[in-house]
């Protein structure tokens, strides 16, 4: 069980434990026998590194889709990055950034716009000359707001993805498949994410995709001498 979910001194009555129903079981996780999903939040301007994964904001059962969040203050004029992570029945939580969504508020504290759909089937493949090719699809069925473009983000080859810097904007034009090919990349573990953006600027993030790049040149073997033995 992840240590942040269990405090032996409080026996489940910690702030996180109460949301996970662990206070009822004296600190055991079996109250969420089917697993659950946890919600976290951070300042969008600081990217994923600003998400506080030590504080669970809300919890729902693993099979539930909507997650209600109450008692959380949103400051006017600010944008937040929400993350959702799944937890299994033993209390072990995934560590990915697949479930990300940016939420923005205007100067009056009103939620800006409605969401378009998330991109589908996103993949990254190595290309020639230390480049990568990212591909994805978008389906407009049942979207609450029309998608107008896609924003591509990366981590620059190290650390977490920088959501404050868009590396490419691609206009939505109802094509079946969208692609982005990068410039030559330095060696490192590259992380990418694609956001589908509505006309009002509301953005829904894809899951994170990663690829390892090794751009080191092949060493010169020097002169080779051969002789008959």
Protein Blocks (a to p, Z undefined) as FASTA:
>chain_A
ZZklpcfklnopamklmmnopmmnoopaklmmnopaddddddfklojmlpcfkbcfbdcd
fkbmbdcdehiacdehiacddddddddfkopacfbfkbgcdddddfkopaehjaddddeh
iacdddehhiacddddddfehpabdcfbdcdddehopajddfkbcfbdcddehiabdcdd
dddddedddddddddddfkopacddddddddddfbdcddebjaddddZZ
